[in-house]
Amino acid sequence: MSKSSRRSFIKKNILSGLFLTSAAPLLSAENALKVKPRIPTLKPNASDYNTIDWNNIREQFLFAKDYHYLNTGSLGPSPKIVLDTVCNAMEKLETSCSHGRHQIDETHEKMAKFLNVTTDEIAFTRNATEGLNIAARSLRLKKGDEIIISTHEHVGGASPWMALAKDFGAVVKLIDLDFNGENNLQIIKDSITLKTKVVAFSHITCTTGMKLPAKDIVEFCRSKNIYSCIDGAQSLGMFPIDLRDINPDFYASSGHKWLFGPKGTGVLFINKSIISEISPVFAGAYTDSKFDLNTLTIDYRHSAQREEYGTRNTPITLGIGSAIDFINTIGIDNVAKRGRELVTRFRKGVANTPEIEILTPESDLYSASMITIRIKDKDNLKLNPVLNKEKKLRMRGIYENNINGIRISFAIFNTFEEVDLLVNSLKKVIKA
Ligand SMILES: Cc1ncc(COP(=O)(O)O)c(C=O)c1O
């Protein structure tokens, strides 16, 4: 595509609506929002939930009005402001042939603030899986060391630990979780032995959207000198997260799910209390605090950012910053509340339909904005694509752990009308 036709593509597809410039200066994620607000009816950190114009929020996304996207748990679409930031930064950096790495300092700060930790505990990655692999490999586990994971882990959450078993003889112990949510801490407590070195668990399970009592699990692990690693792929951006309060050793997440960041982004939190106990998994430019090739000297930085070795994609990292700005503009509490309201509407809608089992606990303590259902006596994995094709209801089939369910993600762009359409469509499917 020529430069001018690319510009007109961006103009038409991305920059349509509230503002537009084809000669946009490089916008930091912060300035992108300040200079050209996409959500004029909202104030930053809007506190009054009732004033939020959810239709306006939906309009910030590019997918068609009649596409009922209920699969943010797999992939979150990005709002226009994120695309603007990425496209503008990419174009501007190309004009100066630079990688612009220093510009992401601001994004580290934003992410650290979003999670209530310090900047040097935050490293950007390509996805949650990469962060979890870095965590797993940095512990240098040995033969016989035990790792606890559950049967509800995503392939990206389980594989890094399974690989340690395969490559180094560590032992992965599988536990089955309680679908009601209440007994999961006890199940973990009962599973550990003197050889347990790590408990790795999902903050929100990808199977049923169940929330685990992260703080209690971490506290228990710390009391036993066991490392805790949280797979936060499904929690970042779904509800407020205070990692200082939860205090895990590691927390890894994707930027491209509930945060609505660019695809191929992720974050890894490494607790500063363990940074000097572990070594970086990869070493390169930006890993060292001291490097001398002649004397073969290398000292590691005391920062999670030592994992951001080598040249990186600055524009997509700035896009994460923009995604955080976007969520902060709505207010993460409001985002969480909206998800719960949509879930509640759905639950009410199917309450008198015994053929629909809800596999996710109802309490706020053990669930948030994602739930999994199973239509009794049906092959749910076959039903799901039918709902997609016939009703444009996009969800995810859950085959993991033989659950045979359909997972529904309720995100900020979803509407009550969509929930009602989903309820009615499910009722029809049952009768068919
Ligand atoms: C719980 C969980 N962990 C890890 C992943 C993998 O995420 P990514 O593709 O960002 O590595 C997913 C993706 O759905 C997930 O749900």
The ligand as an ORCA input file, in Angstrom:
! r2SCAN-3c Opt
* xyz 0 1
  C      -5.585    -18.286     31.871
  C      -4.805    -18.058     30.603
  N      -3.465    -18.114     30.639
  C      -2.719    -17.892     29.564
  C      -3.297    -17.615     28.347
  C      -2.424    -17.369     27.158
  O      -2.387    -16.014     26.892
  P      -1.380    -15.420     25.790
  O      -1.893    -15.864     24.476
  O      -1.427    -13.947     25.990
  O      -0.047    -15.976     26.091
  C      -4.689    -17.561     28.245
  C      -5.330    -17.281     26.957
  O      -6.513    -17.413     26.758
  C      -5.461    -17.791     29.413
  O      -6.801    -17.750     29.376
*
